Amino acid sequence: NDLENDLHCVLGGCIETFHITIYNRWGEMVFESTDQKTGWDGTYQGKLENTAVFVYQMEATLTSGEKINKKGNISLLR
């Protein structure tokens, strides 16, 4: 919480639709959003998550009609 990299979000003006989910190592969804301006702050049910690796899945449609699907890891450091 040093105000550096405290939110994970996707920015871009050419995104028409957007959906992101973030899961912990047990497969629990800890974050979901369809608003690209709403980022994950490293909490789940109002509590800070511990240092860990989380998995994300992001789907977006660009204004050009191109569909993007991304999956990867997010390392949460405290």
N, C-alpha and C positions, 0 to 999 in steps of 0.2 A: 504494500500500500504506500509506495513512495511516489505515486502519481506517474511513474514511468512504466509503460506496458501493462497497466492495470486492467485494460479491457481488450478483449479479442473481438474484432469486428471486421466486416468487409465493406469497403467503400468503393463507389464507382457510379457514375451517372448514367451508364448505359445498361443497367440491370433492370429488367422489366419485372421478373418474378424471382423470388429468393426464398430458400428454406435451408436452415442449418440445424443440426442436432449434434450434441456433444454427450458422450457416454463415459462413465468411469470404467475401471478395469473389471467390474462385475457386470457390466452391461446395463447399468441403470442410466436412464437419460437424466443428465444433470442440467441441461439447457436446451431450449428449442426456441427458434424465432423465425418469423417470416419478414421481419423488418431488418434490412441490412444495416441500419443505423443503430440498432440495439445490440450491444456487445455483451459477451459473457465476462463477468467480473470475478470469476473463480469461486463463486458461492453455490451452494445447493441447499434448498429449503431454508434460506436465510443465514446459513452458517458457512464460514470459510472452509474450503476444501484443503486438505493437507497437500504437501508436495507430492506430485504423482504425474503419471502420463495418462492423458485422456485421448479418446478417439473422436474425430469429428467426421461428419458427412455433410457435404454442402451441395445443393442443387440450385442452379440458376438458369434463367432464360434471358438472353440479351435482347436488346431492342431490335437487333438484326435477325432474331429468330434462332440464333445459335444456342444450343443447350450445353451447359457445363455441369459436369459431375466431378466432384473432388472428394477424396478421403485422405485422412492423414492423422498424425499425432500432434498433440499440444502438450508440451512439458510445462507444468505449473510449478513454479519455484517460489518459495516463501523466504 
